Amino acid sequence: MSSESVTHIQRLSWIFNVLFHQALAVVTVYILCTAFVNGDIDSLSTWHMVLTPLGFLFLMMESFILFTNTNIHTLNLERTKKQYVHTSLQFLSTVCITVGISFKISSKNGDHFTSTHAILGLVAWILVWCSVLLGLASSQSQLLKKIAKPVVLKFLHNLIGICAFTFGIITLCYGLKEYFKWVSREDTINAAVVTIALLYLWALFDPFRSLYSQIRNIFSR
């Protein structure tokens, strides 16, 4: 791509993409540092506050953004290779989330999944695994075309993935507001929540556009 063919909108979108990655790194470091500094490194609860945000926020958000045309880190990467990277990031994300939730269950005495944060987290975790299974089905869509159309499988994978990510981000924000209030300033927490919300919107711009295109393809046939 020559410099003459790059529009001002493209340049601006690349700048926003760089800011996206920087803001994501800052928020992730804030959460991890707060958890490690104020928690016991040998505590399973501390590792829950490390692994689940790492899975839902950093890894999953990076797996969404790499498909966008504005992501300069994967701009010249072939789509097939992007899919491999996406699959790897989603796998690591799922492992982090599953282990993080398991640690919290193991460290807690009494009833489980009774708070809003816990219930939302359980829903997000279930949707994550549904998305993984649909992703596997989507990768073999040509073999399964007698059962479901490839575009339908891709649509379901995209939809459930977005829902899982949405519930995960909401759960994370609930956790920050509920648990970090004892160890961090309220204005800092609010700034982190607002930043996460903006990152969420930017990361899902292309997935929502892809979802709309898939819906049109399904109903146009």
C-alpha positions as CSV (number, residue, x, y, z in Angstrom):
1,M,0.0,0.0,0.0
2,S,1.6,3.3,-1.1
3,S,1.4,6.4,1.1
4,E,-0.6,8.1,-1.7
5,S,-3.4,5.5,-1.5
6,V,-3.8,5.9,2.2
7,T,-6.8,8.1,3.1
8,H,-6.9,10.4,6.1
9,I,-9.7,8.2,7.6
10,Q,-7.4,5.2,7.4
11,R,-4.6,7.1,9.1
12,L,-6.9,8.3,11.8
13,S,-8.2,4.8,12.3
14,W,-4.7,3.4,12.6
15,I,-3.9,6.1,15.3
16,F,-7.1,5.1,17.2
17,N,-6.0,1.4,16.9
18,V,-2.6,2.3,18.4
19,L,-4.3,4.1,21.3
20,F,-6.6,1.1,21.7
21,H,-3.7,-1.2,22.3
22,Q,-2.0,1.2,24.7
23,A,-5.2,1.8,26.7
24,L,-5.8,-2.0,26.8
25,A,-2.3,-2.5,28.1
26,V,-2.7,0.2,30.8
27,V,-6.0,-1.2,32.1
28,T,-4.7,-4.7,32.1
29,V,-1.6,-3.7,34.0
30,Y,-3.7,-1.7,36.5
31,I,-5.9,-4.7,37.2
32,L,-3.0,-7.2,37.6
33,C,-0.8,-4.9,39.7
34,T,-3.8,-4.0,42.0
35,A,-4.5,-7.7,42.4
36,F,-0.9,-8.7,43.1
37,V,0.0,-5.7,45.3
38,N,-3.1,-6.0,47.6
39,G,-3.6,-9.8,47.5
40,D,-1.6,-12.8,48.6
41,I,0.3,-14.3,45.7
42,D,-0.4,-17.8,47.2
43,S,-4.1,-17.1,47.4
44,L,-6.4,-18.7,44.8
45,S,-8.7,-15.7,45.0
46,T,-5.8,-13.5,43.9
47,W,-5.2,-15.7,40.9
48,H,-8.9,-15.5,40.1
49,M,-8.6,-11.7,39.9
50,V,-5.6,-12.2,37.6
51,L,-6.6,-15.0,35.3
52,T,-10.2,-14.1,34.5
53,P,-9.5,-10.4,33.5
54,L,-6.5,-11.6,31.5
55,G,-8.8,-14.0,29.7
56,F,-11.9,-11.9,29.2
57,L,-10.2,-8.5,28.8
58,F,-6.7,-8.8,27.2
59,L,-6.7,-12.1,25.3
60,M,-10.3,-12.1,24.1
61,M,-10.2,-8.5,23.1
62,E,-7.0,-9.0,21.2
63,S,-8.6,-12.0,19.4
64,F,-11.4,-9.8,18.2
65,I,-9.4,-6.8,17.1
66,L,-6.9,-8.7,15.0
67,F,-9.5,-9.2,12.2
68,T,-10.1,-5.5,11.7
69,N,-8.6,-3.7,8.8
70,T,-7.4,-0.9,11.1
71,N,-5.2,-3.3,13.2
72,I,-1.8,-2.3,12.1
73,H,-0.1,-5.3,13.8
74,T,-2.0,-7.8,11.5
75,L,-2.5,-5.5,8.5
76,N,-0.5,-7.6,6.1
77,L,-1.3,-11.0,7.6
78,E,-3.3,-13.4,5.5
79,R,-6.8,-14.2,6.8
80,T,-5.9,-17.9,7.3
81,K,-3.0,-16.9,9.6
82,K,-5.3,-14.5,11.4
83,Q,-7.7,-17.3,12.1
84,Y,-4.8,-19.4,13.5
85,V,-3.8,-16.5,15.8
86,H,-7.5,-15.9,16.7
87,T,-7.9,-19.6,17.6
88,S,-4.7,-19.6,19.7
89,L,-5.8,-16.4,21.6
90,Q,-9.3,-17.8,22.2
91,F,-7.8,-21.1,23.5
92,L,-5.5,-19.3,25.9
93,S,-8.4,-17.1,27.0
94,T,-10.7,-20.1,27.6
95,V,-8.0,-21.8,29.7
96,C,-7.4,-18.6,31.8
97,I,-11.1,-18.1,32.4
98,T,-11.8,-21.7,33.3
99,V,-8.8,-22.0,35.6
100,G,-9.6,-18.6,37.2
101,I,-13.2,-19.6,37.9
102,S,-12.1,-23.0,39.3
103,F,-9.7,-21.2,41.6
104,K,-12.5,-19.0,43.0
105,I,-14.8,-22.0,43.5
106,S,-12.0,-23.9,45.3
107,S,-11.2,-20.9,47.6
108,K,-14.8,-20.1,48.6
109,N,-16.7,-21.8,51.4
110,G,-20.5,-22.0,51.3
111,D,-22.9,-21.5,48.4
112,H,-21.5,-20.7,45.0
113,F,-22.8,-18.4,42.2
114,T,-25.1,-16.4,44.4
115,S,-23.9,-12.8,43.7
116,T,-24.6,-10.8,40.5
117,H,-20.9,-10.9,39.7
118,A,-20.7,-14.7,40.1
119,I,-23.9,-15.4,38.1
120,L,-22.9,-13.2,35.2
121,G,-19.4,-14.9,35.3
122,L,-21.0,-18.3,35.1
123,V,-23.2,-17.3,32.1
124,A,-20.1,-15.8,30.4
125,W,-18.1,-19.0,31.0
126,I,-20.9,-21.2,29.5
127,L,-21.1,-19.0,26.5
128,V,-17.4,-19.1,26.0
129,W,-17.4,-22.9,25.8
130,C,-20.4,-22.7,23.4
131,S,-18.5,-20.3,21.2
132,V,-15.5,-22.7,21.3
133,L,-17.6,-25.6,20.1
134,L,-19.3,-23.4,17.4
135,G,-15.8,-22.2,16.3
136,L,-14.7,-25.8,15.8
137,A,-17.9,-26.5,13.9
138,S,-17.4,-23.4,11.8
139,S,-13.9,-24.5,10.9
140,Q,-15.4,-27.7,9.6
141,S,-18.4,-26.0,8.0
142,Q,-17.9,-27.7,4.6
143,L,-18.1,-31.1,6.2
144,L,-21.2,-30.2,8.2
145,K,-23.0,-28.3,5.4
146,K,-25.6,-31.1,5.2
147,I,-26.5,-30.3,8.8
148,A,-26.3,-26.5,8.7
149,K,-25.2,-24.0,6.1
150,P,-21.6,-22.7,6.6
151,V,-22.9,-19.1,6.9
152,V,-25.3,-20.1,9.7
153,L,-22.5,-21.8,11.7
154,K,-20.2,-18.8,11.3
155,F,-23.1,-16.5,12.3
156,L,-23.8,-18.5,15.4
157,H,-20.1,-18.6,16.3
158,N,-19.9,-14.9,15.9
159,L,-23.1,-14.2,17.8
160,I,-22.3,-16.4,20.8
161,G,-18.7,-15.1,20.8
162,I,-20.0,-11.6,21.1
163,C,-22.5,-12.5,23.8
164,A,-19.8,-14.4,25.8
165,F,-17.4,-11.4,25.5
166,T,-20.2,-9.0,26.5
167,F,-21.1,-10.9,29.6
168,G,-17.4,-11.3,30.4
169,I,-16.8,-7.6,30.2
170,I,-19.9,-6.8,32.3
171,T,-18.8,-9.4,34.9
172,L,-15.3,-7.8,35.0
173,C,-16.8,-4.3,35.6
174,Y,-19.0,-5.6,38.4
175,G,-15.9,-7.2,39.9
176,L,-13.9,-4.0,39.7
177,K,-16.8,-1.9,41.3
178,E,-17.4,-4.5,44.0
179,Y,-14.0,-5.8,45.1
180,F,-11.5,-3.2,44.0
181,K,-13.3,-0.5,46.1
182,W,-11.4,-1.7,49.1
183,V,-8.0,-1.4,47.6
184,S,-8.3,1.4,44.9
185,R,-9.7,4.9,44.6
186,E,-13.2,5.2,43.3
187,D,-12.3,7.7,40.5
188,T,-9.5,5.3,39.4
189,I,-12.0,2.4,39.2
190,N,-14.6,4.5,37.3
191,A,-11.9,5.6,34.8
192,A,-11.0,1.9,34.3
193,V,-14.6,0.9,33.8
194,V,-15.2,3.7,31.3
195,T,-12.0,2.8,29.4
196,I,-13.0,-0.8,29.3
197,A,-16.4,0.2,27.9
198,L,-14.8,2.2,25.1
199,L,-12.3,-0.6,24.3
200,Y,-15.3,-3.0,24.1
201,L,-17.1,-0.8,21.5
202,W,-13.9,-0.4,19.4
203,A,-13.1,-4.1,19.5
204,L,-16.6,-5.2,18.5
205,F,-17.1,-2.7,15.7
206,D,-16.1,-5.1,12.9
207,P,-17.6,-8.2,14.5
208,F,-21.0,-6.4,14.7
209,R,-20.6,-5.4,11.0
210,S,-19.7,-9.0,10.1
211,L,-22.8,-10.2,12.1
212,Y,-25.0,-7.8,10.1
213,S,-23.5,-9.1,6.8
214,Q,-24.0,-12.7,7.9
215,I,-27.7,-12.0,8.7
216,R,-28.2,-10.5,5.3
217,N,-26.6,-13.5,3.6
218,I,-28.8,-15.9,5.5
219,F,-32.0,-14.2,4.7
220,S,-31.1,-13.4,1.1
221,R,-30.9,-17.1,0.2
